[in-house]
Amino acid sequence: MNRRHDIDALRALAFGLVIVYHVAMYYVADWHWHLKSPHAAEWLQMPMRALNLWRMDLVFLISGVALGFLQRGQGRLALLRARSWRLLLPLVFGMAVIVPFQAYAQAVANGSIAPGLGAFLLRYAAGGPWPPGAFDGSDFGVTWNHLWYLPYLWLYTTLLVLLLPLLASGAGRRLRLAFAGLRGTALMLVPALPLMLWSLTLWPHFPPTHDLIGDGWLHAVYFTLFLYGWWIGVDEHWWAEAARLRWPALWITLALLALYLGLRALPAGLAVPRLLLRLTADVYLWAALLAILGWGHARLNRPWRWLPWARASVYPWYVLHQTIIIVLVVWLAPLRLGPWLEPVLLLAGTLLACGALTALVRRTTWLRPLFGLDRSADAAKLRPPARLPRPSPGRPACR
């Protein structure tokens, strides 16, 4: 089976972007997060909004692509069993061990509980109860915070596996071939239409919650993109077309972003309806994803030296990063280092701690499954190889 290096690279870069985004969430003004800096900056809203409109959508689309590759050679039940183990075990472990400090720090900061981590953990293990609004998810007694991606991905994986007989039917194959056969302007516009439909029908009634239960609009959007990824995963012609369109898609993405931000910046008397903003965001979302996929396929589909390490490290980094951010915030905030030195140290400390703890996880057999890794460690993959052969001219840069 040929390895798609661009998919591996995009997955690692997408989750890396998630980490940077969560560091910035501590500093962006007027946006809710578990803790907020006294140095909150309004100027961060614009770049954060530009990212927020597609960052998790990219992650779910890439997850669909990956499922398409994993599915080959596996039966439906074996595939579902393997994915359930890989997703649900880290979720349960994370909710029990990794996430609680985030909830504790938030509850102490807003005055809902008295300081005392041991007492909090005992109460958390019992499921509360908590004062209203003690921390994000306190109404449920426990929380998954940033790990919400895992149950959502498990849900979409399960749904797609259950739908495989329908997707493999004649009608299902025709739909897949029709999507994979989109070219040119049709590829830039048609995939955005279902996203716009969900905005017209679901968005007004289901604001994002990340609680799995009442997230109708996000479920529709994320599963649609997950299905897109599954459809295109092994279609070489679709990826060649995405690469061909990378420049037009990039310019359209930038133009739509400028339009979206311009519409948001209009004075109150000229403000456009929120639904029009949402529909503009949907078109921008798909244009951005198409540009990212096209450029990724054109520039990243080669065996980068850092890729084996990143491929095996991205899951532990994802599980660990937000709690590390919160721990470092609690340590750094009392030092009053200012609006420039503190964020630099926070980002650097997060990266260093994620790297060190991930190295420990990857070398500890019993820890590996708790962070989504295979039980057996491959020592050859613990760090990037010293040298990798360059692809010969005229030969594909994949293996």
HURAVEN-V352989 format. One record per backbone hydrogen bond with DSSP energy under -0.5 kcal/mol. CO is the residue of the C=O (numbers start at 1). NH is the residue of the N-H. Records with the same first field share a line. If there is no record, write none. Layout:
BEGIN
CO=NH ; NH
END
This chain:
BEGIN
3=5 ; 399
4=8
5=9
6=10
7=11
8=12
9=13
10=14
11=15
12=16
13=17
14=18
15=19
16=20
17=21
18=22
19=23
20=24
21=25
22=26
23=26
24=27 ; 28
26=37
27=41
28=31
37=40
41=29 ; 44
42=45
43=46 ; 47
44=48
45=49
46=50
47=51
48=52
49=53
51=54 ; 55
54=58
55=59
56=60
57=61
58=62
59=63
60=64
61=65
62=66
63=67
64=68
65=69
66=70
67=71
68=72
69=72
71=74
75=79
76=80
77=81
78=82
79=83
80=84
81=85
82=86
83=87
84=88 ; 89
85=89
87=91
88=92
89=93
90=94
91=95
92=96
93=97 ; 98
94=99
99=102 ; 103
100=104
101=105
102=106
103=107
104=108
105=109
106=110
107=112 ; 113
108=111
116=120
117=121
118=122
119=123
120=124
121=125
122=126
123=128
124=127
131=134
135=138
137=140
138=141
144=147
145=148
146=149
147=150 ; 151
148=152
149=153
150=154
151=155
152=156
153=157
154=158
155=159
156=160
157=161
158=162
159=163
160=164
161=164
163=167
164=168
166=169 ; 172
169=173
170=174
171=175
172=176
173=177
174=178
175=179
176=180
177=181
179=182
183=186 ; 187
184=188
185=189
186=190
189=192 ; 193
190=193 ; 194
191=195
192=196
193=197
194=198
195=199
196=200
197=201
198=202 ; 203
199=204
202=205 ; 206
211=213
215=219
216=220
217=221
218=222
219=223
220=224
221=225
222=226
223=227
224=228
225=229
226=230
227=231
228=232
229=233
232=235
234=236
235=239
236=240
237=241
238=242
239=243
240=244
241=245
243=246
245=249
246=250
247=251
248=252
249=253
250=254
251=255
252=256
253=257
254=258
255=259
256=260
257=261
258=262
259=263
260=264
261=265
263=266
267=270 ; 271
268=271
273=277
274=278
275=279
276=280
277=281
278=282
279=283
280=284
281=285
282=286
283=287
284=288
285=289
286=290
287=291
288=292
289=293
290=294
291=295
292=296
293=297
294=298
295=299
296=300
300=302
302=304
304=307 ; 308
306=310
307=311
308=312
309=313
310=313 ; 314
313=317
314=318
315=319
316=320
317=321
318=322
320=324
321=325
322=326
323=327
324=328
325=329
326=330
327=331
328=332
329=333
330=334
332=335 ; 336
333=336
337=341
338=342
340=344
341=345
342=346
343=347
344=348
345=349
346=350
347=351
348=352
349=353
350=354
351=355
352=356
353=357
354=358
355=359
356=360
357=361
358=362
359=363
360=363
361=364
363=365
364=367 ; 368
365=369
367=370 ; 371
368=371 ; 373
369=372
375=377
377=379
378=381
379=382
392=395
396=398
END
